[in-house]
């Protein structure tokens, strides 16, 4: 009779292990299905984001078109092409004054006195932005 109890004991243990294994496999199966659904959702979001990036790049290239920016600059800012007399060389820039604390080793811009704009500045005849000329 001892053999039959052992047999039932091992059968019971085996059944419990099998049931536990089945429960774990079912749990893993549903976890994998949830992860696959999340993967599909994320891939759809990536596709939507890539399309949005494509549209944004197209808009960016339109907004940064040099012809369009030039027309807007002429229309709203009164800017035009650079004239040859506006060009200069590095040697034509004034040197920093040694008495004002400069080293005299390189070019720098001189700031006009507080009395008004210097005649040497090309913008001296233009009003400041936001101010109306009288």
KATA-V360126 format. One record per pair of residues at least 6 apart in sequence whose ideal C-beta (glycine too) atoms are under 7 Angstrom apart, sorted by the first residue. I is the first residue (numbers start at 1). GAP is how many residues later the second one is. D is the distance in whole Angstrom. If there is no record, write none. Layout:
<<I;GAP;D> <I;GAP;D>>
This chain:
<<73;6;4> <74;6;6> <86;36;7> <90;17;6> <93;14;4> <94;13;7> <94;16;5> <95;9;6> <95;12;6> <96;6;3> <96;7;7> <96;8;6> <96;10;7> <96;12;4> <98;6;5> <102;6;7> <112;6;4> <112;9;7> <117;7;4> <118;6;6> <127;6;4>>
